[in-house]
Amino acid sequence: MKTIATKPNQVSANSGGNPDCEKIVSLLDIIIDGEATEEDRTYFFSHVETCQECFAAHQKHEQLKRFLRENIQRKVVPTNLLSSIQSVIKTTA
Amino acid sequence: MSDQRGSQLTKEEKDARFEAELLPIIDPLYNFAFRLTLDEDDANDLVQETYLKAYRFFEYFEQGTNAKAWLFRILKNSFINDFRKKSKQPAKVDYSEVESYYNTEGNDNDAEIASTSDMRSQSVQELIGDEVASALNSLPVDFRTVIILCDLEGFTYEEMAKILDIPIGTVRSRLHRARNFLKEKLEGYAKTMGYNNEEDNDE
């Protein structure tokens, strides 16, 4: 088990000064999109475990993705679109 | 296996295959078209055009491969080649222009939004939907596109790279920037709606 309070990056949490934190930010997208390699994931989650700022950044990124998916309403396909495509296709050689 | 090309099929066979493999994708395709054009009639035209092209070039479609990605790619190319030219909108918005737009978008309208927060929850839900959609729509089309493909349609980076004809690295960086814009845009709003509890410690 890791000890939580001893990581230096926790102290300097408030921005890009820490190269670890910078790397974490650059990994956020591939992490939430399920595109990260196993190595990236290990690195990411072991850092996030101890760095509060990066933990919050990860939460926010993930929330945004979920928020969009849940709140962008899908449009209903106009009823005649499908049939008009089908009829054009039928008459096309 | 049957790697019969479309061209060797009878018209009946071709039509049957086309209907079975491509027409079921009409729903996501129409939604993509609408999110790009932001207009129902244009979306309608764009989807029709996409299917006609797909039919014409059906012999190039390898059966069993990713039909959804193939159609999305055709639609996106039609959008760029035809629709963007027709409507006289600038093809690209300068990134810095957008950035400063978001930066000046201060908290001026927070009070206004806050006063509506006691509405019934269904209206609130609709309101959120509208707000989120308008935030998404306000993104330049290249940024909007990656969000739609990734977050709403669930394409992988590799599929997106193929659909958009850009390297995977560009997919990544566009997504990252698009999300940062959206976060800024939506954070102030979410806070007033009581969604962002992290920063509301004073209650």
Interface residues (C-beta under 8 A of the other chain):
Chain A: S26 L28 D29 I30 D33 E35 A56 K60 H61 L64 K65 F67 L68 R69 N71 I72 Q73 R74 K75 V77 P78 L81 L82 S84 I85 Q86 V88 I89 K90 T92 A93
Chain B: K11 D15 F18 E19 L23 I26 D27 Y30 N31 F34 E40 A43 N44 V47 Q48 Y51 L52 Y55 R56 I128 G129 V132 A133 L136 I147 C150 D151 L152 T156 Y157 R172 L175 H176 R179 L182 K183 L186 A190 E198
